[in-house]
């Protein structure tokens, strides 16, 4: 976006902003028989000048670019009330141009594995997850493990 101002004394001022967002998404889901299914998903994004992306208190990164790959397999139906699913995800992100000029640019890499038990056609899910996040600067690496319950109505 380019803006031009004309002053009373004949001066011209120009300002150019780079407030842009772009993304590419991919999703493929296929039934593989006996109620099982495979899902593949990917996304690539770039946000430039749309706002501060705080990753630590006091930071305000102007540019974020990155993406993720996700694969999931829903196991065949059994005699029980639900189905097991395994899901793996890998993501990368680059944070750059801290508006406060305090923090350096850095990369973030995240890998995650979920073991899910899906109930009532995805209306409920019980999960166990493991997540690892590595940073090249600014933050300390992080590891998480947990259990969860998700209910949708």
C-alpha positions, -999 to +999 in steps of 0.1 A: +000+000+000+014+034-010+001+066+005+010+101-008+004+134+011+006+168-004+013+197+020+001+233+016+037+245+009+041+221-020+059+193-001+052+157-009+054+129+017+052+092+008+048+062+031+048+026+020+036-001+042+041-038+037+011-051+056+007-084+038-003-119+046+001-149+024-005-186+030-008-219+012-028-247+027-030-284+016-053-311+030-058-346+019-080-371+037-087-406+024-106-435+038-085-467+037-111-494+046-127-508+077-133-472+090-096-463+089-084-431+073-052-412+065-049-374+067-020-353+054-020-315+060+005-288+052+007-250+055+032-223+046+026-187+058+042-153+058+028-123+077+046-090+073+038-058+091+004-069+104+012-067+141+036-076+168+042-113+173+052-115+209+072-145+218+088-130+250+076-101+271+086-068+254+091-082+220+071-072+189+083-091+158+071-076+125+076-106+103+066-142+108+072-169+082+069-206+086+048-237+081+040-272+092+035-307+080+010-330+097+001-367+092-025-388+110-037-423+108-071-434+122-070-471+129-097-494+118-129-497+138-129-522+167-157-536+188-153-508+213-170-474+214-142-456+196-111-457+174-074-451+180-055-424+161-018-414+159-009-379+148+025-364+141+033-327+134+064-308+125+065-270+123+091-243+117+088-205+122+111-176+117+105-144+137+123-113+124+124-076+127+116-069+163+100-035+162+116-026+195+151-035+182+158-054+214+156-091+204+175-108+176+158-127+148+153-164+156+139-197+144+115-221+162+112-258+154+084-278+169+077-316+167+047-332+183+032-367+186-004-374+198-020-407+206-058-402+205-089-423+213-117-409+192-153-413+204-187-408+187-173-398+153-149-371+166-174-356+192-150-365+219-113-373+222-090-385+249-053-378+241-018-383+253+007-359+237+045-352+236+058-319+222+094-306+217+102-270+208+137-258+199+147-221+196+179-207+180+177-176+203+155-156+227+138-185+245+149-217+261+140-250+245+109-266+258+095-302+262+060-310+271+039-341+278+003-343+288-031-358+287-062-342+275-100-345+269-118-327+241-156-326+238-174-310+209-211-303+207 
